[in-house]
C-alpha cells in the first residue's frame, strides 16, 4: 500500500472518531512531530551509555518497588 492510500485510510478512520480525548492525543502527536521535524536531525543528541544505564537502573528500581502500570491498565485508559 502506498503512502497516499495509507493517508486516505487514516483520514477515513479519523473522521469516524467520536472521542475528544483521542482527537486531542492525535493532535498532540502531530504537534510534537511537527516540532521535531522543524528542528531537523541536527538537533538530535543521543544519550550517553551512562545515561542509558541510569535509566535502566531507575526502571528496574521502579518495577521492584511497584511503580509501574500493567498493560491492562494502560489499555483501559486508551480504549
C-alpha positions in Angstrom: 0.0 0.0 0.0 1.4 3.4 -1.0 1.6 6.4 1.3 -1.3 8.2 -0.4 -3.6 5.2 0.2 -2.5 5.0 3.8 -3.2 8.6 4.3 -6.7 8.3 2.9 -7.4 5.3 5.1 -6.2 7.2 8.1 -8.4 10.2 7.3 -11.4 8.0 6.9 -10.7 6.3 10.3 -10.1 9.7 11.9 -13.4 11.1 10.7 -15.2 8.2 12.5 -13.6 9.0 15.9 -16.1 10.3 18.4 -13.8 10.7 21.4 -12.5 14.2 22.1 -9.7 12.6 24.2 -8.5 10.5 21.3 -8.6 13.5 18.9 -6.6 15.5 21.5 -4.0 12.8 21.7 -3.6 12.6 17.9 -3.3 16.4 17.8 -0.5 16.2 20.4 1.3 13.6 18.3 1.1 15.9 15.3 2.3 18.9 17.2 5.2 17.1 18.7 6.1 15.5 15.4 6.0 19.0 13.7 8.3 20.4 16.4 10.7 17.5 15.8 10.6 17.9 12.0 11.2 21.7 12.2 14.4 21.2 14.3 15.8 18.7 11.9 18.1 15.8 12.6 21.0 18.1 13.5 19.4 18.8 16.9 19.3 15.1 17.9 21.7 14.3 20.7 21.8 10.6 21.7 22.1 9.7 25.3 25.4 8.5 26.7 26.0 4.9 27.9 26.0 6.3 31.4 22.6 8.0 30.9 21.2 4.8 29.3 22.4 2.7 32.2 20.9 5.1 34.7 17.5 4.8 33.0 17.8 1.1 33.1 18.6 1.2 36.9 15.8 3.6 37.6 13.3 1.4 35.6 14.4 -1.7 37.4 14.1 0.1 40.8 10.6 1.4 39.9 9.5 -2.1 38.9 10.9 -3.7 42.2 9.0 -1.0 44.2 5.7 -1.4 42.4 5.9 1.9 40.5 4.6 0.7 37.2 1.3 0.2 35.4 0.1 -3.1 33.9 -0.6 -3.3 30.2 -4.3 -4.0 31.0 -4.4 -0.6 33.0 -2.9 1.2 30.0 -5.3 -0.4 27.6 -8.3 0.6 29.7 -7.2 4.2 29.6 -6.9 4.3 25.8 -9.7 2.0 24.7 
